[in-house]
């Protein structure tokens, strides 16, 4: 069976010339579940333990939005545009209906997919570590400066990710380090492909991929 560690990356190109990267795992039939990742995350950063809990039972699609991971083009500067790219991508791969698991920023995108799509494209949502659109009266869950200091680093390391996604307890940190190990199980040796870095890793793009979101009330995204 194809796994997170071995699944080949596939590509489709839209009418604007943007090339979207994705991977399909699990059975060939059934309504797929589409995974949409957190800020700066790519298809190379999904936890195999999570993905493999779905793949024995149903198709799974992992997706890199425009400018993210293995996909091309600029990173969109708003969530609605990200959602429209998801809708267009699903049309390109001939998927008429999905369930979506949206994690953190991916949860914001997932909600906009439901609002922007027509014809019952989304059957069910799983929203994890996310919330409603930032706006008046919406209180962030984390201190904005704390989030920027960890999520906005040139090269996020394990400590930054533990700070963002895990509690300070010894047990939670232990689980977090196990998670960190699992998301690095996919390598060139297992897949024949190079791993993608986090969006704007090393600020090789000048930080353009993360700049817009770093200017927002960042705590809304975690």
C-alpha positions in Angstrom: 0.0 0.0 0.0 1.2 3.5 -0.8 2.2 5.4 2.3 3.0 9.0 3.3 6.7 8.0 3.1 6.4 6.6 -0.4 3.5 8.2 -2.3 4.6 9.8 -5.5 3.8 13.5 -6.1 1.5 14.3 -8.9 0.8 17.6 -10.7 -2.0 19.4 -12.5 -1.8 22.8 -14.1 -4.6 25.4 -14.2 -5.4 27.8 -17.0 -3.1 30.5 -15.4 -0.1 28.1 -15.6 0.0 27.4 -11.9 1.1 23.8 -11.2 -0.5 22.2 -8.2 1.2 19.3 -6.4 -0.8 16.6 -4.7 -0.6 13.0 -3.5 -3.3 10.3 -3.4 -3.3 7.5 -0.9 -5.8 4.8 0.2 -8.4 3.0 -2.0 -9.4 4.2 -5.5 -13.1 4.4 -4.7 -15.2 6.4 -2.2 -15.5 10.1 -1.3 -11.9 11.4 -0.7 -10.9 13.4 2.3 -8.8 16.4 1.4 -6.1 17.6 3.9 -5.4 21.3 4.1 -2.4 22.2 6.2 -1.3 24.9 8.7 0.5 28.1 8.0 3.9 27.4 6.2 3.2 23.6 6.1 3.3 21.5 3.0 2.3 18.0 1.9 5.7 16.8 3.3 4.7 17.9 6.8 1.6 15.7 7.4 1.9 13.2 10.3 1.9 9.7 8.9 0.1 8.5 12.0 -2.8 10.8 11.2 -2.9 10.1 7.5 -2.6 6.3 7.9 -5.6 6.3 10.3 -7.7 7.2 7.2 -6.1 5.4 4.3 -7.3 1.8 5.2 -10.9 3.0 4.8 -11.1 5.8 2.3 -9.1 7.8 -0.3 -6.9 10.7 1.0 -5.7 13.7 -1.0 -2.8 15.8 0.3 -2.5 19.1 -1.5 -0.1 22.0 -1.8 -1.8 25.3 -2.6 -0.3 27.9 -5.0 3.3 28.8 -4.1 3.4 26.2 -1.3 5.7 23.2 -1.1 6.0 21.6 -4.6 3.4 23.8 -6.2 4.2 26.9 -8.3 3.1 30.5 -8.4 2.9 33.2 -5.7 1.4 32.4 -2.3 -2.1 34.0 -2.2 -2.5 37.0 0.0 -6.0 36.1 1.1 -7.9 33.0 2.3 -10.7 33.3 -0.3 -8.2 33.1 -3.2 -6.6 30.0 -1.5 -10.1 28.4 -1.3 -10.8 29.2 -5.0 -7.5 27.4 -5.9 -8.7 24.3 -3.9 -12.0 24.4 -5.8 -10.2 24.7 -9.2 -7.8 21.9 -8.2 -10.6 19.5 -7.4 -12.2 20.2 -10.7 -8.9 19.6 -12.5 -8.6 16.1 -10.9 -12.3 15.3 -11.5 -13.3 15.1 -7.9 -17.0 16.1 -7.6 -17.3 15.8 -3.8 -15.0 15.7 -0.8 -14.8 15.9 2.9 -12.1 18.3 4.1 -9.8 18.2 7.1 -8.6 21.7 7.7 -5.8 22.2 10.3 -5.1 25.7 11.6 -4.9 28.0 8.5 -6.2 25.1 6.5 -9.4 25.3 8.6 -9.9 28.9 7.4 -9.4 27.8 3.8 -11.8 24.9 4.3 -14.6 27.1 5.5 -14.1 29.4 2.5 -14.2 26.4 0.2 -17.7 25.7 1.5 -18.8 29.3 1.1 -17.3 29.7 -2.4 -18.1 26.4 -4.0 -21.3 25.4 -5.7 -23.1 22.2 -6.2 -22.4 20.4 -2.9 -18.7 20.1 -3.5 -18.0 19.7 0.3 -19.9 17.0 2.1 -18.4 17.3 5.6 -15.7 19.4 7.4 -13.3 18.4 10.1 -11.9 21.7 11.6 -8.9 21.2 13.9 -7.0 23.9 15.8 -8.7 26.7 13.8 -11.5 29.2 14.2 -13.7 31.8 12.4 -12.5 34.7 10.3 -10.6 37.3 12.3 -12.7 40.4 12.9 -14.3 42.6 15.4 -15.0 40.7 18.6 -12.9 37.6 17.6 -10.4 37.0 20.4 -7.1 35.3 19.4 -6.1 32.2 21.3 -2.4 33.0 21.5 -0.3 36.1 22.1 0.5 37.6 18.7 4.2 38.4 19.4 4.7 34.9 20.7 3.2 33.4 17.5 5.2 35.7 15.3 8.4 34.8 17.1 7.9 31.1 16.5 6.0 30.9 13.3 7.8 33.7 11.6 11.3 32.4 11.9 13.4 32.0 8.8 13.8 28.3 9.5 11.3 26.9 12.0 12.9 24.3 14.2 11.4 21.6 16.5 11.3 24.0 19.5 9.3 26.5 17.6 6.8 23.9 16.4 6.5 22.5 19.9 5.8 25.9 21.3 3.0 26.5 18.7 1.3 23.1 18.7 2.0 21.4 22.1 1.6 22.2 25.7 4.5 22.8 28.1 4.1 19.5 30.0 6.8 16.9 29.7 4.3 14.4 28.3 3.1 16.8 25.6 6.7 17.7 24.6 7.5 14.0 24.4 4.6 13.4 22.1 5.6 16.5 20.1 9.1 15.1 19.5 7.7 11.8 18.4 5.5 13.8 15.9 8.5 15.7 14.7 10.3 12.4 14.0 7.3 11.0 12.1 6.9 14.0 9.8 10.6 13.6 8.7 10.2 9.9 7.9 9.5 10.8 4.2 13.0 11.3 2.6 14.5 11.1 -0.8 15.5 7.6 0.1 11.9 6.5 0.8 10.2 8.4 -1.9 12.8 9.2 -4.6 11.9 12.9 -4.2 13.4 15.9 -2.3 11.4 17.2 0.6 9.9 20.6 0.4 10.8 23.2 3.0 8.4 25.3 5.0 6.9 28.2 3.1 9.5 31.0 3.0 12.1 28.7 4.7 15.3 30.6 5.0 13.5 33.5 3.5 14.8 32.3 0.1 11.8 34.1 -1.4 12.5 37.2 0.6 9.7 36.1 3.0 7.1 36.9 0.4 5.1 33.7 1.1 4.6 34.5 4.7 4.7 38.3 4.7 1.0 38.9 4.4 0.1 36.6 7.2 2.7 38.0 9.5 1.0 41.3 9.2 -2.4 39.9 10.4 -3.6 39.2 13.9 -1.5 36.1 13.8 -3.0 34.4 16.8 -6.2 33.8 14.8 -4.4 31.1 12.9 -3.3 28.9 15.8 
